[in-house]
Amino acid sequence: MTTLPGRPVRLGLRENLAQFGLLVGVNALVGGMLGQERTVVPLLATEVFGVPGHTAALTFIVAFGLAKAASNYVAGTLSDRFGRKPVLVAGWLVAIPVPVLLIWAPSWAWVVFANVLLGLSQGLTWSTTVVMKIDLVGPARRGLAMGFNEAAGYAAVALTALATGYLAAAHGLRPVPFYLGIAFAALGLGVSTLFVRETREHARLEARSHVARTDGRHDHLGDHLTNGQVFTQTSFREPALSSASQAGLVNNLNDGLAWGLFPVLFLSSGLSLQRIGLLAAIYPMVWGLGQLVTGPLSDRWGRRWLIAGGMGVQAIGLAIMATADGFGWWAVAAVLLGAGTAMVYPALLAAISDVAHPAWRARAMGTYRLWRDGGFAVGALMAGVLADLYGVRVAIGAVAALTAVSGAVVAARMYETRNAQAPAQPMPAGGTR
């Protein structure tokens, strides 16, 4: 039996419920760090610093996306080499200066720098909580694990976006809304340092007990891949992994657009800060809570059609956002965008975990998240250029079309990764059934 000092290592949600729940709470704090920016920072660009043009104003999202994409990739390799917990704690250390910089930034360049740190932190912390939960639950409940992880993170994004909207209306755009970020960072660092336990041995146990798929798919990849081979398979060669990577990129391209341009669109139409904050919260709230349903459904129904269908629902929501006017229609569009993202997000993460061998799963997850969060940068640049040339609504419409195409790619190229005939029970510590 595999053991850690003083306790056996077992796979399964019930067997690891306390640590799993703790990691859900940690990821809520990670989401709160992102949520402090969703309503306020796009308005700082226009209302405080007078940044000219949409492309220039969205540089903070480009910086965030590039930094997060890079740190996602590094997080997977580091967590395999040094363990999950040190990477998680390092991510929180990087997060500590972010709200302070946002409060005291004397120029827009300082806000951009704060978002480089935020991106580095989010990549290290969010990636690691994903891998740690997958380590704990084993192969049978990956969708459920991802549903809880992403629900906690994005519900916190939504609630913090809503709260900062009201705080900004009452007290101004700075400094009060960012006090929340100071509290989140301090609490996240303390909990991760003192109470979170290492989970790398759980992944090693699963690797020793790994059961091949009954249909023979992707088992030829083996369990000893170099970093370069993992990157190539995840990015381009393996059909399910590469399909998930492109869908993840487009999904976060949508989110970069929503983060950077939606508040500007709403403000230009005369909505109050409270209503802007509410609209900024609806999308991630539906996204977050919806994953409590869609994550387990992906374990039961499969990943492929939830992903393809969710991209289609996202495209419809974006089309409504581009063509409609008024709070009511925009709220409907935000609900659709959130529902579609809820269908996609946990299923993509679970699909990566289905295909990747436990021995290189963290690196595959890091590669996928490299592409996925690179979508923030691509989305911000694409949306900014199109908005400057043709207007905000044209930019949103173009992204809606791209999202529909991405869903079609998944439907045509991705196979179902959930192995319906795989054992449904958690693996015992000894690795035999």
Buried (B, 14 or more C-beta within 10 A) or exposed (E): EBEEEEEEBBBBBEBBEEBBEBBBBBBBBBBBBBBBBBBBBBBBBBBBBEBEEBBBBBBBBBBBBBBBBBBBBBBBBBBBEEBBBBBBBBBBBBBBBBBBBBBEBEEBEBBBBBBBBBBBBBBBBBBBBBBBBBBBBBBBBBBBBBBBBBBBBBBBBBBBBBBBBBBBBEEEBBBBBBBBBBEBBBBBBEBBEEEBBBBBBBBBBBBEBBEEBEEEBBEEBEEEBEBEBBBBBBBEEBBBBBBBBBBBBBBBBBBBBBBBBBBBBBBEEEBEBBBBBBBBBBBBBBBBBBBBBBBBBBBEBBBBBBBBBBBBBBBBBBBBBBEEEEBEEBBBBBBBBBBBBBBBBBBBBBBBBBBBBBBBBBBBBBBBBBBBBBBBBBBBBBBBBBBBEEBBBBBBBBBBEBBBEBBEBBBEEBBBBBBEEEEEEBBBBEBEE
